[in-house]
Amino acid sequence: EQGEDSMTKQLQGLLTAALLGGMMSVANAASVSLMPASVDAVEGGSIAIDVVIDFSDDPTLGGGIDINWDSAVLAFDSWSYDSSTVGDDVGFRNDGVPGDGSYIGQAVGNFNGLTTGTIGTITLVAVAAGDTMVSVGDTTNAAVGPWVSAVTFGVQNPEYSGANVTVNAAIPLPAAAWLMFGGLGALLGFRRKA
């Protein structure tokens, strides 16, 4: 009976360690996020959204992403790499292909392994008032490929987080001027009555 108690305690200890280990690996899963997560813009203006990676638990050799949005609200302007994160090796980069509401096959990599940081910035133009989700996910470009671990060389499946974008209609300057002059006139009228 004493041997059974000892074995039960050992099994409980192993199960507890396995559960805690499993919870820790879930809490620190790899991620690719668009930052900021919420953006307000004015029609005709441009917005810059950073693509931020976190592979701190399992460094990545690199991989590819697709970025998508509502083309009635936003249009592609440009992409720029952040060399402080991805390095200067242009052989490890693949420029995405802009489409109608998409940027397909953007890829980065580094033989030293990438862990955390901004890999680049996508700039979009606000073409019309409205709301859209800018999403990021695994690339559909077979020539680019998935994220690959720098440690195990296995495929990595990061969690993806997009950004909500609200584009407000631009107020024409003449209308803004009329509002300002009307307000000033009302203030003068109140002052004369007093």
HURAWO-V414013 format. One line per field, one symbol per residue. ss: DSSP state (2 for helix, 1 for strand, 0 for the rest). phi: phi as a letter, one per 30 degrees, with the letter a starting at -180 (. if undefined). A space follows every 10 residues. Layout:
ss->???
phi->???
This chain:
ss->0222222222 2222222222 2222222000 1111100111 1100011111 1111000001 1111111100 0001111111 1022220002 2201001110 0111111111 1111011111 1111110001 1111111100 0000001110 0000110011 1011111100 0022222222 2222222222 2220
phi->.ddddddddd dddddddddd dddddddcdd bbbcbddbbc bcejdcbcbd cccbcddbec dklbbcbbad ddcbbdcabb dcddccicdd dcbbddcdbd iabcidbbaa ddjccbkddl bccbcdcadl cacccbaedc dddcjddbdd cciddcbddc bcbdbcccdd ceeedddddd dddddddddd dddd
